[in-house]
Each structure stands twice: as C-alpha cells, then as structure tokens.
Amino acid sequence: MVLGGVELDRGLVVAIAIVAAVFVAAAVLHLGPGSGSAEAVRIGTLRGGISTLDVIDKLGLDKKHGLDMRVEYFTKTLDLANALARGDIDVAVIPAEFVAKLREQGGDVVIIAVDFYQNQAVVARPGAGLKGVEDLEGRRVGVFKPTGTYAMFKAYMKAVYGINVEKDLELVDAPPPQLVQAFERGDVDAVVLWEPLVSKLVADMGGEILVAYRDLWEKWSGSVGDNGVMIVYAARGSWARENPGLVEKLQTIRADAAQKWNQDKALAVSILGEGYGLSEGAAELCWSRVKMNEAKALTPGMVENIVSVWRLAREGGYISSDPETLAKGAFWQAG
C-alpha cells in the first residue's frame, strides 16, 4: 500500500487500523450516552395493565425519538409507587390517585402526562339476577382492596347510591387473576375490575357491565369532564427538573403512541391478543372502550379533572389530605 508516496508494509497497515479502532471505541465510551446513542429512561408499569407503553414497545417508538425506555414490570401498584418514590425508576405509568398518595407521604412526584381515562366497571356474572346497582346489596362482590379503584368504588357507591360497601355488600378481596377465576366458577355475583379484564369477562365469559365508572363519574362530578382520569405518567420531581428535554421527548413519544392506538384498531387488537391473551372479540371490545389521550402536555382541564379524582379518592378514604394542597407543584410545566 502507498500512502503519501511511501509504500507501507501490509502488517503495519493492519496495526494502524487496529489502533484507530481502539481510539474510536475509547472516544465513544468517553462521550457516553447523548453523543448519538439513545438516552435511557427507567420506566415502571403494572404487569397486566394496558397503556401506551404497549404501543411504544410494539413499534419501537422510543428508539425513533432517541430514547431507550427500559421498562420494569410490577405486580402491585404499591410496589410500583414505592419504586418511584425511592428512585429505583424515573417514571411510572400509574393510577392518578397514587400520585396523591405519594405526595401525601412527602414524595417528590409530578404528573407529566395523562394516558387515558377511567375504564373500570362493575361486571355482573351471567345468571346472577342483577339488574341494577341497587341489587348489589347483600351480594358477593369481588374487589381488590389495595387499589384506588376500590377506594373510588366505595366513594361512588356512597355518594351516588347511598350504599356502604363495607356493610351492605359481602366483599371478596383477591388479586385480579383470582377474581376472574371466582367469576368464572360462580363464586361471586359481580366483580369490580379494569381493562383488559372487563372486556375478557364480557366477551369471553358472558358477563354484563352493570355500571361503568364513566357513568358513575358523570353522576358524581357533574361538569368536570365526561370521564375521570385513570392512568398518568408520573416522574420523580428531581429527575424531571434535571432532565426537561427527556420529559419532553417522553411526552412526544407517548402522544404518538396514543394516536396510533386510537387510529389503528388492528394494531391494538394484535397487542391485546399477543400481550394479554384476549380473544379477537374481547380485544375489539377493549379497544372500543379504551381511547388514549392524544394531548402531549397537560391542559388546565386535565389538571382540574385529576384534582377532582383526588377529591373522590378522599371521599373513599384513600387519602386524607386536602387535594388542592397536594396539587401544588404536582403538575409538570415545561420551562
């Protein structure tokens, strides 16, 4: 090989190439993330709970926007919330009322986006003879008590129907998979659950939605939106303040995923079938019941809605602090 008029030995050429490769590798290691590679965000979510994370993972949307979203799955919402509070994860896809609980306990947690609205429902077992919510009195109703869904169920029943669920119903407390089994066996007359389990019970097990939380919200709230916020993206406050660019990227990715879910039924059905084992009929029903919020950032209406959800959670005994006080500094604002 001739270089600059000087003939070089082939072995010397190979040696030069090796040294150059070493220098390139060292430079990449020195520069680290942010020098062309995707920036990592640790994000937690509940196992078995749908969200825009499913779309992001399916389509690789994080990589397209320069993020490496490292998802960790949790079985219990409390474990997810505690992981966020400890700093084990940067962001959590979590029920809105859990953010209020964390802030009540002194946690520095901020909501950066709304993912979707309430999709929970009270589902009656076929043949149980339940025609209305009032018929639940004295019946066996499956619930999972360590959840905001249960706290809101208590609040809704008391405020809208005058029913004290602890006294007037025979409650069966168990995790969601066991509640589904109890429903199938006929051990309960109704269950209080969320998607995609609601659609599974209705489409595959003949269940009937006795009342949806959306309808309960309308009866309870009056004018604070036509549905209450259920799931949000919440971040550790310190992490968000140190990484506003990553927050904005995450907001963009989530909004893109929401739009794709809403517009592509086939995509949603495939995700629900592959990831959650739903039949086609159950998947289609779930997609029709769950529309993702496409807004990138929080709006004043969303903030007002979430604070109202916290008021409901307080009525249900889930939190004891004033929601307006908890709301101070709880909502991310760019800049």
C-alpha positions as CSV (number, residue, x, y, z in Angstrom):
1,M,0.0,0.0,0.0
2,V,1.3,3.5,-0.9
3,L,0.5,6.4,1.5
4,G,1.8,9.9,0.8
5,G,4.3,8.5,-1.7
6,V,5.6,6.0,0.9
7,E,5.0,2.3,0.5
8,L,3.7,0.7,3.8
9,D,4.0,-2.9,4.9
10,R,0.7,-4.7,5.0
11,G,1.2,-5.7,8.6
12,L,1.8,-2.0,9.5
13,V,-1.4,-1.1,7.8
14,V,-3.3,-3.7,9.9
15,A,-1.7,-2.4,13.1
16,I,-2.7,1.2,12.3
17,A,-6.3,0.1,11.6
18,I,-6.4,-1.7,15.0
19,V,-5.0,1.3,16.8
20,A,-7.6,3.6,15.1
21,A,-10.4,1.3,16.1
22,V,-9.3,1.3,19.7
23,F,-9.2,5.1,19.7
24,V,-12.7,5.3,18.2
25,A,-14.1,2.9,20.8
26,A,-12.4,4.8,23.6
27,A,-13.9,8.0,22.3
28,V,-17.4,6.5,22.3
29,L,-17.0,5.3,25.8
30,H,-15.7,8.7,26.9
31,L,-18.6,10.6,25.3
32,G,-21.2,8.2,26.6
33,P,-25.0,8.5,26.1
34,G,-26.2,11.6,24.4
35,S,-23.4,11.6,21.8
36,G,-25.5,9.8,19.2
37,S,-26.8,6.9,21.3
38,A,-30.3,6.7,22.8
39,E,-30.7,8.2,26.3
40,A,-32.0,5.8,28.9
41,V,-35.2,6.3,30.9
42,R,-36.2,3.8,33.6
43,I,-40.0,3.4,33.5
44,G,-42.2,1.2,35.6
45,T,-45.7,-0.1,34.9
46,L,-48.1,-2.7,36.2
47,R,-48.0,-6.2,34.7
48,G,-51.3,-7.0,33.1
49,G,-52.3,-3.3,32.8
50,I,-52.6,-1.8,29.3
51,S,-51.1,1.6,28.4
52,T,-49.4,3.4,25.6
53,L,-46.2,1.6,26.7
54,D,-47.6,-1.4,24.8
55,V,-47.6,0.6,21.5
56,I,-44.2,2.1,22.2
57,D,-42.7,-1.3,22.7
58,K,-44.5,-2.9,19.7
59,L,-43.4,-0.2,17.3
60,G,-40.1,0.8,18.8
61,L,-41.2,4.4,19.1
62,D,-38.7,5.3,21.8
63,K,-35.7,4.5,19.6
64,K,-37.2,6.6,16.8
65,H,-37.2,9.6,19.1
66,G,-33.7,8.9,20.6
67,L,-34.8,7.3,23.9
68,D,-34.1,3.9,25.4
69,M,-37.1,3.2,27.5
70,R,-36.2,0.5,29.9
71,V,-39.4,-0.9,31.2
72,E,-39.8,-2.7,34.6
73,Y,-43.0,-4.6,35.4
74,F,-44.6,-4.7,38.9
75,T,-47.4,-6.9,40.2
76,K,-48.7,-4.5,42.8
77,T,-49.4,-0.8,42.4
78,L,-47.9,-0.1,45.8
79,D,-44.6,-1.6,44.8
80,L,-44.6,0.5,41.6
81,A,-45.3,3.6,43.6
82,N,-42.6,2.9,46.2
83,A,-40.1,2.2,43.4
84,L,-40.8,5.6,42.0
85,A,-40.5,7.3,45.4
86,R,-37.2,5.5,46.1
87,G,-35.7,6.5,42.8
88,D,-35.4,2.9,41.5
89,I,-37.2,4.2,38.4
90,D,-37.5,7.6,36.8
91,V,-41.1,7.4,35.6
92,A,-44.2,5.3,36.4
93,V,-47.3,4.7,34.5
94,I,-49.7,4.7,37.4
95,P,-53.2,5.5,38.6
96,A,-53.7,9.2,39.2
97,E,-54.8,8.7,42.8
98,F,-51.5,7.0,43.7
99,V,-49.7,10.2,42.9
100,A,-51.8,12.0,45.5
101,K,-50.9,9.2,48.0
102,L,-47.2,9.6,47.3
103,R,-47.4,13.3,47.7
104,E,-49.4,13.0,50.9
105,Q,-46.5,10.9,52.2
106,G,-44.0,13.6,51.3
107,G,-42.9,12.2,47.9
108,D,-41.5,14.5,45.2
109,V,-43.6,13.2,42.3
110,V,-45.0,15.2,39.4
111,I,-47.5,14.2,36.7
112,I,-46.1,14.8,33.2
113,A,-49.0,13.4,31.0
114,V,-52.4,11.8,31.1
115,D,-52.5,8.4,29.4
116,F,-56.2,7.5,29.5
117,Y,-59.5,7.9,31.4
118,Q,-61.5,5.5,33.6
119,N,-62.3,2.2,32.1
120,Q,-63.2,0.3,35.2
121,A,-66.6,-1.3,35.6
122,V,-68.8,-3.4,37.9
123,V,-69.4,-6.6,35.9
124,A,-72.3,-8.9,36.8
125,R,-71.9,-12.7,36.4
126,P,-74.4,-14.2,34.0
127,G,-77.4,-15.7,35.8
128,A,-76.7,-13.6,39.0
129,G,-80.0,-11.8,38.6
130,L,-78.5,-8.3,39.0
131,K,-80.5,-5.7,37.1
132,G,-79.1,-2.5,38.7
133,V,-76.5,-1.3,41.2
134,E,-79.1,-1.4,44.0
135,D,-79.3,-5.1,43.6
136,L,-75.7,-5.5,44.8
137,E,-76.8,-5.1,48.4
138,G,-76.2,-8.4,50.2
139,R,-74.4,-9.9,47.2
140,R,-70.9,-11.3,46.9
141,V,-68.8,-8.7,45.1
142,G,-65.2,-9.3,44.1
143,V,-62.8,-6.4,44.7
144,F,-59.1,-5.9,45.2
145,K,-58.8,-3.6,48.2
146,P,-55.2,-2.3,47.9
147,T,-56.2,-0.2,44.9
148,G,-57.6,3.3,44.1
149,T,-60.2,1.5,42.0
150,Y,-61.6,0.0,45.2
151,A,-61.4,3.4,47.1
152,M,-63.3,5.0,44.3
153,F,-65.8,2.2,44.2
154,K,-66.6,2.9,47.9
155,A,-66.9,6.6,47.2
156,Y,-69.1,6.2,44.2
157,M,-71.4,3.8,45.9
158,K,-71.8,6.1,48.9
159,A,-72.2,9.4,47.0
160,V,-74.4,8.2,44.1
161,Y,-76.4,5.3,45.7
162,G,-76.1,5.7,49.4
163,I,-74.5,2.2,49.7
164,N,-71.9,1.4,52.3
165,V,-69.9,-1.3,50.6
166,E,-68.2,-2.4,53.8
167,K,-71.6,-3.1,55.5
168,D,-74.1,-3.6,52.7
169,L,-72.1,-5.9,50.4
170,E,-70.4,-9.2,51.0
171,L,-66.9,-8.4,49.7
172,V,-64.5,-11.0,48.3
173,D,-61.0,-9.4,48.4
174,A,-58.5,-11.0,46.0
175,P,-56.0,-10.1,43.2
176,P,-57.4,-9.7,39.7
177,P,-56.5,-13.1,38.3
178,Q,-58.2,-14.8,41.3
179,L,-61.3,-12.6,40.8
180,V,-61.5,-13.7,37.2
181,Q,-61.4,-17.3,38.3
182,A,-64.0,-16.7,41.0
183,F,-66.2,-15.0,38.4
184,E,-65.9,-18.0,36.1
185,R,-66.7,-20.5,38.9
186,G,-69.7,-18.5,40.1
187,D,-68.2,-17.8,43.5
188,V,-69.1,-14.1,43.2
189,D,-72.1,-12.3,41.8
190,A,-70.1,-9.4,40.4
191,V,-66.6,-8.0,40.3
192,V,-65.1,-4.6,40.2
193,L,-62.2,-4.6,37.6
194,W,-60.5,-2.6,34.9
195,E,-59.4,-3.3,31.3
196,P,-58.5,-5.5,29.7
197,L,-60.1,-7.8,32.2
198,V,-63.6,-6.1,31.9
199,S,-63.7,-7.0,28.2
200,K,-62.5,-10.5,28.8
201,L,-65.3,-11.1,31.3
202,V,-67.9,-9.6,29.0
203,A,-66.8,-11.0,25.6
204,D,-65.5,-14.4,26.7
205,M,-67.5,-15.2,29.9
206,G,-70.9,-13.7,29.3
207,G,-70.6,-11.0,31.9
208,E,-72.7,-7.8,31.7
209,I,-71.5,-4.4,32.7
210,L,-73.8,-3.4,35.5
211,V,-72.3,0.1,35.6
212,A,-69.2,1.7,34.1
213,Y,-67.0,4.1,36.1
214,R,-67.5,6.6,33.3
215,D,-71.2,6.7,34.0
216,L,-70.5,6.9,37.8
217,W,-68.2,9.8,37.2
218,E,-70.8,11.7,35.2
219,K,-73.3,11.2,38.0
220,W,-70.8,12.2,40.7
221,S,-68.9,15.1,39.1
222,G,-71.5,16.8,37.1
223,S,-69.3,19.0,34.9
224,V,-65.7,18.1,35.4
225,G,-65.2,16.4,32.0
226,D,-67.2,13.5,30.7
227,N,-64.8,11.0,32.4
228,G,-62.3,10.9,35.2
229,V,-58.6,10.5,34.6
230,M,-57.4,7.0,35.4
231,I,-53.8,6.5,34.4
232,V,-51.0,9.1,34.2
233,Y,-47.3,9.2,33.5
234,A,-45.6,10.4,36.7
235,A,-42.0,11.2,37.2
236,R,-39.7,11.8,40.2
237,G,-39.6,15.6,40.5
238,S,-35.9,15.8,40.9
239,W,-35.3,13.7,37.7
240,A,-37.8,15.8,35.7
241,R,-36.3,19.1,36.8
242,E,-32.8,17.8,35.9
243,N,-33.9,16.4,32.5
244,P,-36.6,18.6,31.0
245,G,-35.5,17.5,27.5
246,L,-36.1,13.9,28.3
247,V,-39.5,14.7,29.8
248,E,-40.5,16.5,26.5
249,K,-39.3,13.5,24.4
250,L,-41.2,11.2,26.6
251,Q,-44.4,13.3,26.2
252,T,-43.9,13.3,22.5
253,I,-43.4,9.5,22.3
254,R,-46.5,8.8,24.5
255,A,-48.7,11.2,22.4
256,D,-47.5,9.5,19.2
257,A,-48.3,6.1,20.6
258,A,-51.8,7.2,21.8
259,Q,-52.6,8.5,18.3
260,K,-51.5,5.2,16.7
261,W,-53.6,3.2,19.2
262,N,-56.7,5.3,18.6
263,Q,-56.4,5.2,14.8
264,D,-55.2,1.6,14.2
265,K,-57.7,-0.9,15.5
266,A,-55.7,-3.8,14.0
267,L,-52.6,-2.7,15.9
268,A,-54.5,-2.5,19.2
269,V,-56.2,-5.9,18.7
270,S,-52.8,-7.6,17.9
271,I,-51.3,-6.1,21.0
272,L,-54.2,-7.2,23.2
273,G,-54.1,-10.7,21.7
274,E,-50.4,-11.2,21.8
275,G,-49.7,-9.4,25.1
276,Y,-52.8,-10.2,27.1
277,G,-54.2,-13.3,25.6
278,L,-57.5,-11.7,24.7
279,S,-59.7,-13.3,22.0
280,E,-60.4,-11.1,19.0
281,G,-63.9,-10.3,20.2
282,A,-62.6,-9.2,23.7
283,A,-59.7,-7.3,22.1
284,E,-62.1,-5.4,19.8
285,L,-64.4,-4.6,22.8
286,C,-61.4,-3.4,24.8
287,W,-60.2,-1.1,22.0
288,S,-63.7,0.4,21.7
289,R,-63.7,1.1,25.5
290,V,-60.2,2.5,25.9
291,K,-59.3,5.6,23.9
292,M,-55.8,7.0,24.7
293,N,-55.3,10.7,25.4
294,E,-53.5,12.2,22.4
295,A,-52.5,15.5,24.0
296,K,-48.8,15.9,24.6
297,A,-48.8,18.2,27.6
298,L,-51.2,18.7,30.5
299,T,-54.0,21.1,30.0
300,P,-55.8,23.2,32.7
301,G,-58.9,20.9,32.1
302,M,-56.8,17.8,32.8
303,V,-55.4,19.3,36.0
304,E,-58.8,20.2,37.2
305,N,-60.0,16.7,36.4
306,I,-57.2,15.0,38.3
307,V,-57.8,17.1,41.4
308,S,-61.4,16.1,41.2
309,V,-60.3,12.5,41.1
310,W,-58.3,13.1,44.2
311,R,-61.4,14.6,45.9
312,L,-63.2,11.4,45.1
313,A,-60.3,9.3,46.4
314,R,-60.5,11.3,49.6
315,E,-64.3,10.6,49.9
316,G,-63.4,6.9,49.5
317,G,-60.8,7.2,52.4
318,Y,-57.8,6.5,50.2
319,I,-56.2,9.9,51.0
320,S,-56.9,12.2,53.9
321,S,-55.1,15.4,52.9
322,D,-56.7,18.4,51.1
323,P,-56.5,17.7,47.3
324,E,-55.8,21.3,46.5
325,T,-52.8,21.3,48.8
326,L,-51.5,18.1,47.3
327,A,-51.9,19.7,43.8
328,K,-49.4,22.5,44.5
329,G,-46.3,21.6,42.4
330,A,-47.8,18.3,41.3
331,F,-48.2,19.0,37.6
332,W,-45.3,19.4,35.2
333,Q,-45.0,22.6,33.3
334,A,-42.2,23.0,30.7
335,G,-39.9,25.9,31.2
